[in-house]
Amino acid sequence: MSATEIKLYDFFRKELKLDDNRAKIFTEILYESIENNTTRINTQYKSELQSDLQKMEMQLRTDMQKMEIQIKETKTDMIKWFFAFFVTLVIMILGLYATILLK
């Protein structure tokens, strides 16, 4: 028996004037009832927490997929710009060579 159970047992025996056997049984029943209620509440909170975590996980996965798409689009745009600058530089260099050679 825990300290709380012993205190309850003493209270039931002394204050309520129950015999030892009845005080012990009443204490055990009360303690089991409280323990069962606590277990039920814990289970309820765990299930709610688990469902909330699953919702957050799904949201994170959705956000990650959106970010991956944005990164791919940005990468494609950057490649296009790099190619455009490269072509522009090549044309400028060829233009400089052409002006030097045609003089």
N, C-alpha and C positions, 0 to 999 in steps of 0.2 A: 504494500500500500504506500502511496505517496503521502507527503506531508499534508496536502490538501484533503485527501481522503480520510486521513486520521483525524483531522480537525472536524470534518463533516461527521464522521462517526461519533466523535466525542459530543458534538453538538446535539445530534439526534438522540444519543443515549442519555445525556444529562438534561438538556433543556426540554426535549420533547418526551422524555421519560419512556423511551422505547427499550425493550430488552436488548441484550447484546446481539443476538442473532438477527432480529428485525432491523436494528440500526445498521448492522453490517450489510444486509441485503439491500436496504434502502440506499445506502451509500454507493454500493456497487451499481445498482440500477441507475441512480442519478449520474454517476461518473460515466457509465456506458452511454447513456443518453446524450450527455454533453459531448463525449468523444465522437459518437456517430454524427451528431449535428455538425461538429467541427469538420469532420471528414467530408460530409456532404457539401458544406460550404466551400471547402478547399477544392473539391472536385469541380464544383461549378465555376469558381474563379479560374482554375486551370484551363477548363474548356473555353471560357471566354477569352482568356489570354492567348490561348493557342489559335483561336479563330482570328483574333486581332493580328497576331503575328503572321498568319497566313495571308491576310489581306495586305499587310505591309509588304510582304515578300512579293506578292503579285504586282503591287504598285511599283516596287523597285525594279522588277523584271521588265515591266512595261516601259518605265523611264529609261532603263539601260538600252532597250531595243531602240527607242527613239533617239537616244544619244548616238548609238552606233550608226543609225541611218544618217544623222546630221554629220558625223565624222566622215562617212563615205562621200557624202555630197560635197563637203568642204575639200576633201582630198581631190576629188574630180575637178572641182573649180580651180584649185591651185595648180594642178597639172595643165589645165587649159591656159591659165595665165602665164605659167613658165614657158610653155611652148610658144605663146604669142610673143613674149619678150625675146625669146631665142630667135625666132624668125625675124623680128624687127632688128635685132642686133646684127644678124647675118646680112640683112639687106643694107644696113648702114655701113657695115665693113666693106661689102661689095661695092657700094656707092663710092666710098673713099678710094678704094683701089681703082675704080673706073675713072674717077676724076684725076688721080695721079697718072694713070697710064695714058689717058687721052690728052694730056697737056702737051 
